[in-house]
């Protein structure tokens, strides 16, 4: 089955619809599937729930979908650096389900492994635990967190072959593999598509079985906060 598509719009054709749950890879501004996000903006799908470590910044990443009011709910860990996110949340336009980073990553990984839920100590005794089942083992309380089963995953890899076997570089590996695993359909943006068989099997972070569609991405690297000497 051919997985490589020419454009983001072609790769997303037939898989986008209003009201869907999307798992998006990326960590800060690293490993963001920017072309796929642009494709969703162009499509116009709305009332989206997006699970991602963060919501990008005002002019990049998921911030573009916030600007077009296509996201109605974020499931995220870090919500700084985005003035529009703050404005929408404080005005009641945007729903937020806050997750500790490790919990969010494990919820995605659990969904990809077919695990409906797991217990964790993270968040016990805080607002994170409100409304969640609590059980005790060995004198310690644990709260139940549900696995994330997304309708669509959008991720970005460093290298991949045409079958979807992928390698992620440094911090881009934090959320991209679990995000890819938990989607019914996974569309992957790749900085470099290499010949099948050229990747060392021991170096592959995500097997191609999880990837359904692939597009060629870019090598753009952004700096989230830049501080320079004044003199």
Residue frames relative to the residue before (quaternion, step in Angstrom):
aa qw qx qy qz dx dy dz
X 1.0000 0.0000 0.0000 0.0000 0.00 0.00 0.00
X 0.4144 -0.7120 0.5163 0.2342 3.57 -0.84 1.01
X 0.1541 -0.8181 0.5514 0.0535 3.56 -0.76 1.07
X 0.6522 0.5396 -0.3175 0.4274 3.59 1.13 -0.55
X 0.0986 -0.7926 0.6015 0.0140 3.58 -0.79 1.09
X 0.5844 -0.6348 0.3957 0.3146 3.55 -1.15 0.64
X 0.8150 0.0997 -0.0117 0.5707 3.58 0.99 -0.82
X 0.6399 -0.5101 0.4073 0.4056 3.54 -1.30 0.30
X 0.6357 0.5383 -0.3322 0.4425 3.57 0.98 -0.84
X 0.6610 0.4981 -0.3078 0.4693 3.59 0.97 -0.82
X 0.6749 0.5012 -0.2969 0.4530 3.58 0.96 -0.85
X 0.7138 0.4336 -0.2484 0.4906 3.59 1.13 -0.62
X 0.4466 0.7152 -0.4414 0.3070 3.57 1.27 -0.18
X 0.8347 0.2054 -0.1705 0.4816 3.55 -0.84 1.02
X 0.7102 0.4414 -0.2735 0.4754 3.62 1.22 -0.12
X 0.6501 0.5075 -0.3211 0.4655 3.60 1.24 -0.19
X 0.1439 0.7644 -0.6226 0.0860 3.55 -1.09 0.76
X 0.6345 -0.5301 0.3987 0.3967 3.56 -1.23 0.43
X 0.8327 0.2951 -0.1882 0.4291 3.54 -1.20 0.61
X 0.5082 0.6769 -0.4205 0.3265 3.60 1.20 0.08
X 0.4223 -0.6604 0.5584 0.2716 3.54 -1.36 0.34
X 0.0880 -0.8015 0.5915 -0.0057 3.56 -0.71 1.16
X 0.2005 -0.7329 0.6377 0.1267 3.56 -0.99 0.91
X 0.0913 -0.8189 0.5667 -0.0009 3.56 -0.67 1.15
X 0.3767 -0.7300 0.5296 0.2116 3.56 -0.90 0.97
X 0.4630 0.6741 -0.5068 0.2727 3.52 -1.34 0.16
X 0.0929 -0.7689 0.6317 0.0342 3.54 -1.22 0.60
X 0.7685 -0.0347 -0.0430 0.6375 3.55 -0.20 1.28
X 0.7202 -0.3421 0.2811 0.5341 3.58 -0.61 -1.14
X 0.5255 0.6386 -0.3925 0.4024 3.58 1.27 0.34
X 0.8412 0.1434 -0.1143 0.5087 3.57 -0.87 0.95
X 0.3596 0.7401 -0.4873 0.2923 3.58 1.09 0.71
X 0.3463 -0.7420 0.5312 0.2177 3.64 -0.78 0.96
X 0.0938 -0.8790 0.4649 0.0489 3.55 0.63 1.20
X 0.6555 0.5064 -0.3271 0.4549 3.60 0.98 -0.74
X 0.6448 0.5051 -0.3202 0.4760 3.58 1.05 -0.72
X 0.6178 0.5199 -0.3439 0.4793 3.59 1.06 -0.68
X 0.6274 0.5189 -0.3303 0.4775 3.59 1.01 -0.79
X 0.6365 0.5374 -0.3212 0.4504 3.58 1.06 -0.77
X 0.6506 0.4952 -0.3145 0.4822 3.58 1.05 -0.75
X 0.6025 0.5448 -0.3483 0.4679 3.57 1.06 -0.74
X 0.6857 0.4905 -0.2828 0.4575 3.58 0.87 -0.98
X 0.6378 0.5366 -0.3282 0.4445 3.59 1.04 -0.74
X 0.3442 -0.7789 0.4593 0.2529 3.56 1.01 -0.84
X 0.3278 0.7453 -0.5183 0.2617 3.61 1.22 0.19
X 0.1032 -0.8273 0.5521 0.0093 3.58 -0.84 0.97
X 0.7599 0.3515 -0.2986 0.4581 3.52 -1.42 0.11
X 0.2898 0.7897 -0.4848 0.2395 3.55 1.06 0.84
X 0.2214 -0.6953 0.6603 0.1778 3.52 -1.28 0.59
X 0.0723 -0.8142 0.5761 -0.0029 3.57 -0.74 1.07
X 0.1776 -0.7562 0.6244 0.0824 3.54 -0.90 1.05
X 0.2586 0.7498 -0.5624 0.2339 3.56 -0.56 1.19
X 0.6308 -0.5474 0.3777 0.3998 3.57 -1.10 0.58
X 0.7963 -0.0467 0.0499 0.6011 3.58 0.98 -0.82
X 0.5010 -0.6826 0.4601 0.2670 3.56 -1.27 0.19
X 0.6218 -0.5740 0.3458 0.4053 3.57 1.08 0.66
X 0.4873 -0.5969 0.5141 0.3768 3.53 -1.22 -0.56
X 0.7652 -0.4330 0.2183 0.4234 3.57 -1.27 0.21
X 0.8090 0.2609 -0.1376 0.5085 3.61 1.01 -0.63
X 0.7446 0.3366 -0.1846 0.5460 3.59 1.24 0.23
X 0.8112 0.2489 -0.1901 0.4939 3.53 -1.18 0.62
X 0.8258 -0.1930 0.1526 0.5074 3.55 -1.10 -0.70
X 0.4806 0.6647 -0.4325 0.3743 3.58 1.25 -0.24
X 0.6080 0.5543 -0.3543 0.4446 3.59 1.12 -0.58
X 0.6733 0.4799 -0.2952 0.4788 3.60 1.02 -0.75
X 0.6014 0.5219 -0.3594 0.4866 3.56 1.18 -0.46
X 0.6388 0.5460 -0.3249 0.4340 3.57 0.98 -0.83
X 0.7273 0.4024 -0.2295 0.5064 3.58 1.09 -0.72
X 0.4387 -0.7281 0.4238 0.3127 3.60 1.35 0.17
X 0.3854 0.7368 -0.4801 0.2795 3.61 1.05 0.66
X 0.6769 0.4315 -0.2839 0.5243 3.59 1.26 -0.34
X 0.1669 -0.7922 0.5808 0.0855 3.56 -0.86 0.99
X 0.7968 0.1023 -0.0583 0.5927 3.60 1.21 -0.42
X 0.1459 -0.7655 0.6217 0.0785 3.54 -1.07 0.87
X 0.1399 -0.7163 0.6770 0.0949 3.53 -1.15 0.83
X 0.2140 0.8201 -0.4773 0.2323 3.56 -0.04 1.29
X 0.4360 -0.6822 0.5288 0.2546 3.53 -1.39 0.26
X 0.8015 0.1576 -0.0439 0.5752 3.55 0.92 -0.93
X 0.0686 -0.8403 0.5375 -0.0164 3.56 -0.64 1.10
X 0.4365 0.6921 -0.4674 0.3347 3.59 1.15 0.51
X 0.7463 0.4470 -0.3017 0.3902 3.56 -1.40 -0.10
X 0.7199 0.3995 -0.2412 0.5138 3.61 1.21 0.13
X 0.2778 -0.8050 0.5051 0.1401 3.55 -0.14 1.31
X 0.6516 0.5134 -0.3239 0.4549 3.60 1.00 -0.76
X 0.5867 0.5459 -0.3627 0.4756 3.59 1.07 -0.69
X 0.6732 0.5018 -0.2957 0.4555 3.58 0.81 -1.01
X 0.6620 0.5148 -0.3149 0.4445 3.57 0.89 -0.91
X 0.6888 0.4854 -0.2873 0.4554 3.58 0.87 -0.98
X 0.6611 0.5064 -0.3161 0.4546 3.59 0.98 -0.83
X 0.7034 0.4717 -0.2801 0.4519 3.58 0.82 -0.96
X 0.6873 0.4600 -0.2813 0.4868 3.60 1.16 -0.53
X 0.5380 -0.6554 0.3880 0.3611 3.59 1.28 -0.01
X 0.4810 0.6813 -0.4322 0.3430 3.60 1.24 0.20
X 0.7754 0.2809 -0.1193 0.5529 3.56 1.17 -0.61
X 0.2924 -0.7419 0.5790 0.1697 3.56 -0.90 0.98
X 0.1211 -0.7990 0.5874 0.0446 3.58 -1.02 0.82
X 0.0883 -0.7404 0.6644 0.0510 3.53 -0.98 0.97
X 0.1972 -0.8259 0.5214 0.0848 3.55 -0.21 1.30
X 0.0452 -0.7955 0.6039 -0.0212 3.56 -0.96 0.99
X 0.4704 -0.6111 0.5379 0.3405 3.60 -1.02 0.65
X 0.6342 -0.5850 0.3364 0.3773 3.59 -1.00 0.77
X 0.6901 0.4780 -0.2928 0.4578 3.59 0.81 -0.96
X 0.6348 0.5284 -0.3252 0.4605 3.56 1.05 -0.75
X 0.6592 0.5055 -0.3148 0.4591 3.58 0.92 -0.88
X 0.6521 0.5053 -0.3165 0.4683 3.60 0.93 -0.87
X 0.6851 0.4735 -0.2907 0.4710 3.59 0.94 -0.84
X 0.5941 0.5491 -0.3695 0.4572 3.61 1.08 -0.58
X 0.6514 0.4935 -0.3081 0.4871 3.58 1.04 -0.79
X 0.6669 0.5032 -0.3052 0.4571 3.57 0.88 -0.95
X 0.6354 0.5292 -0.3246 0.4592 3.57 1.01 -0.82
X 0.6409 0.5216 -0.3278 0.4580 3.58 0.93 -0.83
X 0.6698 0.5034 -0.2953 0.4591 3.55 0.98 -0.86
X 0.7023 0.4371 -0.2551 0.5006 3.57 1.17 -0.59
X 0.5270 -0.6591 0.3967 0.3613 3.58 1.28 0.05
X 0.4770 0.6580 -0.4363 0.3861 3.58 1.25 0.46
X 0.3503 -0.7922 0.4571 0.2018 3.63 -0.46 1.14
X 0.8179 -0.0888 0.0713 0.5639 3.60 1.12 -0.45
X 0.0847 -0.7779 0.6208 0.0476 3.55 -1.30 0.31
X 0.4005 -0.7034 0.5353 0.2412 3.55 -1.26 0.44
X 0.0013 -0.7995 0.5994 -0.0376 3.57 -1.02 0.84
X 0.4870 -0.6532 0.4956 0.3010 3.57 -1.19 0.56
X 0.5516 0.6405 -0.3940 0.3609 3.58 1.17 -0.53
X 0.8015 0.2673 -0.2146 0.4900 3.56 -0.72 1.08
X 0.4441 0.6890 -0.4638 0.3359 3.59 1.23 -0.14
X 0.8228 0.2159 -0.1768 0.4950 3.56 -0.89 0.95
X 0.6612 0.4543 -0.3093 0.5106 3.59 1.27 0.21
X 0.7110 -0.4199 0.3232 0.4622 3.58 -1.30 -0.04
X 0.5354 0.6275 -0.4065 0.3929 3.61 1.19 -0.45
X 0.7035 0.4909 -0.2579 0.4444 3.58 1.08 -0.77
X 0.4720 0.7099 -0.4358 0.2889 3.59 1.20 -0.30
X 0.8429 0.1616 -0.1533 0.4898 3.55 -0.84 1.07
X 0.6214 0.5522 -0.3372 0.4419 3.59 1.27 0.03
X 0.5715 -0.5975 0.4440 0.3452 3.55 -1.15 0.66
X 0.1356 -0.7877 0.5989 0.0492 3.57 -0.99 0.89
X 0.0022 0.7765 -0.6300 0.0114 3.55 -0.96 0.93
X 0.3122 -0.7571 0.5512 0.1597 3.54 -1.21 0.59
X 0.0081 0.7586 -0.6511 0.0231 3.54 -1.04 0.94
X 0.8554 0.0391 -0.0446 0.5146 3.56 -0.86 0.95
X 0.6895 -0.4905 0.2749 0.4565 3.54 1.09 0.68
X 0.6481 0.4833 -0.3168 0.4960 3.60 1.28 0.14
X 0.3724 -0.7226 0.5391 0.2204 3.57 -1.02 0.81
X 0.0844 -0.7692 0.6331 0.0221 3.54 -1.18 0.76
X 0.2601 -0.7639 0.5683 0.1608 3.58 -1.08 0.71
X 0.4710 -0.6795 0.4970 0.2635 3.53 -1.16 0.71
X 0.0599 -0.7692 0.6360 0.0147 3.55 -0.90 1.02
X 0.3736 -0.7516 0.5053 0.2006 3.58 -0.93 0.89
X 0.5132 -0.6174 0.5012 0.3228 3.55 -1.13 0.66
X 0.3715 -0.7129 0.5496 0.2275 3.57 -1.16 0.63
X 0.0627 -0.7731 0.6311 -0.0047 3.55 -0.78 1.11
X 0.1208 -0.8487 0.5141 0.0276 3.55 0.02 1.33
X 0.5171 -0.6115 0.4988 0.3316 3.55 -1.23 0.49
X 0.8022 0.0413 0.0316 0.5947 3.56 1.07 -0.81
X 0.1533 -0.7505 0.6338 0.1078 3.56 -1.12 0.74
X 0.0526 -0.7576 0.6489 0.0468 3.57 -1.06 0.79
X 0.0651 0.8146 -0.5654 0.1121 3.58 -0.62 1.15
X 0.2396 -0.7573 0.5853 0.1626 3.55 -1.32 0.23
X 0.1525 -0.7969 0.5826 0.0474 3.56 -0.85 1.06
X 0.5480 -0.5885 0.4844 0.3446 3.54 -1.31 0.32
X 0.7838 -0.0587 0.0718 0.6141 3.56 0.82 -1.06
X 0.1023 0.7707 -0.6268 0.0519 3.54 -1.18 0.60
X 0.3809 -0.6807 0.5580 0.2831 3.54 -1.22 0.42
X 0.7219 -0.4807 0.2914 0.4036 3.55 -1.29 0.19
X 0.6423 0.4960 -0.3379 0.4767 3.62 1.24 -0.16
X 0.6152 -0.5998 0.3260 0.3944 3.59 1.29 -0.06
X 0.4251 0.6649 -0.4960 0.3621 3.60 1.22 0.07
X 0.0497 -0.8703 0.4858 -0.0634 3.56 -0.48 1.20
X 0.1867 -0.7305 0.6472 0.1124 3.50 -1.34 0.58
X 0.1759 -0.7707 0.6066 0.0841 3.56 -0.96 0.94
X 0.3508 -0.7725 0.5011 0.1704 3.56 -1.00 0.81
X 0.8677 -0.0870 0.0139 0.4892 3.53 -0.85 1.15
X 0.8614 -0.1008 0.0372 0.4964 3.65 -0.88 -0.85
X 0.5126 0.6244 -0.4311 0.4019 3.61 1.22 -0.17
X 0.6036 0.5746 -0.3453 0.4316 3.57 1.27 -0.35
X 0.4943 0.7014 -0.4206 0.2946 3.60 1.18 -0.41
X 0.8401 0.1463 -0.0402 0.5208 3.58 0.73 -1.04
X 0.5539 0.6456 -0.4090 0.3303 3.62 1.06 -0.47
X 0.6855 0.4769 -0.3294 0.4406 3.69 0.72 -0.84
X 0.7026 0.4332 -0.3156 0.4680 3.67 0.74 -0.82
X 0.6063 0.5418 -0.3611 0.4566 3.60 1.09 -0.63
X 0.6478 0.5229 -0.3157 0.4553 3.58 0.98 -0.84
X 0.6773 0.5374 -0.2928 0.4083 3.56 0.94 -0.90
X 0.7439 0.4751 -0.2436 0.4019 3.59 0.94 -0.84
X 0.6049 0.5865 -0.3623 0.3986 3.62 1.20 -0.03
X 0.5285 -0.6005 0.4911 0.3449 3.57 -1.11 0.63
X 0.7539 0.0951 -0.0564 0.6477 3.56 1.16 -0.73
X 0.1104 -0.7891 0.6022 0.0491 3.58 -0.90 0.93
X 0.0853 -0.7646 0.6384 0.0249 3.55 -0.84 1.08
X 0.1071 -0.8350 0.5398 -0.0013 3.56 -0.64 1.16
X 0.2528 -0.7246 0.6278 0.1296 3.51 -1.04 0.97
X 0.1021 -0.8253 0.5553 -0.0028 3.59 -0.81 1.00
X 0.4475 -0.6893 0.4976 0.2775 3.58 -0.91 0.89
X 0.8057 0.0160 0.0143 0.5919 3.58 1.01 -0.77
X 0.1843 -0.7647 0.6109 0.0902 3.57 -0.72 1.12
X 0.1315 -0.8211 0.5552 0.0154 3.56 -0.60 1.20
X 0.6523 -0.5254 0.3601 0.4109 3.61 -1.19 0.38
X 0.5656 -0.5834 0.4629 0.3542 3.55 -1.14 0.67
X 0.7760 0.3143 -0.2531 0.4848 3.56 -0.88 0.97
X 0.6032 0.5926 -0.3558 0.3980 3.60 1.24 -0.23
X 0.6427 0.5073 -0.3272 0.4717 3.61 1.23 -0.30
X 0.4676 -0.6513 0.5226 0.2899 3.55 -1.00 0.87
X 0.4767 -0.6983 0.4444 0.2961 3.64 -0.62 1.04
X 0.6545 0.5252 -0.3146 0.4436 3.59 1.09 -0.66
X 0.6853 0.4790 -0.2796 0.4719 3.59 1.25 -0.30
X 0.5193 0.6573 -0.4080 0.3631 3.60 1.26 -0.16
X 0.2814 -0.7812 0.5409 0.1341 3.58 -0.81 1.05
X 0.7906 0.1380 -0.0585 0.5937 3.59 1.12 -0.64
X 0.3452 -0.7431 0.5301 0.2181 3.62 -0.59 1.06
X 0.5959 -0.6213 0.3934 0.3227 3.56 -1.09 0.75
X 0.4948 0.6675 -0.4269 0.3569 3.60 1.22 -0.31
X 0.6796 0.4912 -0.2861 0.4637 3.59 1.17 -0.59
X 0.6994 0.4846 -0.2484 0.4629 3.59 1.20 -0.45
X 0.2088 -0.8156 0.5337 0.0805 3.57 -0.79 1.05
X 0.8049 0.0553 0.0012 0.5909 3.58 1.05 -0.77
X 0.1400 -0.8006 0.5822 0.0198 3.56 -1.08 0.83
X 0.0240 -0.7678 0.6383 0.0495 3.56 -1.17 0.66
X 0.5161 -0.6081 0.5015 0.3352 3.55 -1.27 0.43
X 0.1874 -0.8018 0.5609 0.0855 3.56 -0.79 1.05
X 0.5656 -0.5819 0.4608 0.3594 3.54 -1.22 -0.54
X 0.4806 -0.6627 0.4965 0.2888 3.55 -1.34 0.13
X 0.2947 0.7908 -0.4975 0.2005 3.59 1.19 0.35
X 0.0696 -0.7707 0.6327 0.0286 3.56 -0.99 0.91
X 0.1413 -0.8063 0.5720 0.0520 3.58 -0.78 1.01
X 0.2961 -0.7119 0.6073 0.1917 3.54 -1.28 0.49
X 0.4041 -0.7543 0.4645 0.2279 3.56 -0.61 1.16
X 0.7894 0.0182 0.0063 0.6135 3.57 0.94 -0.87
X 0.0648 -0.8084 0.5849 0.0098 3.58 -0.66 1.07
X 0.0545 -0.7864 0.6153 -0.0048 3.57 -0.79 1.06
X 0.0404 -0.8104 0.5844 -0.0107 3.57 -0.72 1.06
X 0.5621 -0.5973 0.4564 0.3448 3.53 -1.21 0.51
X 0.4177 -0.7382 0.4748 0.2349 3.60 -0.87 0.89
X 0.8098 0.1053 -0.0536 0.5747 3.59 1.14 -0.41
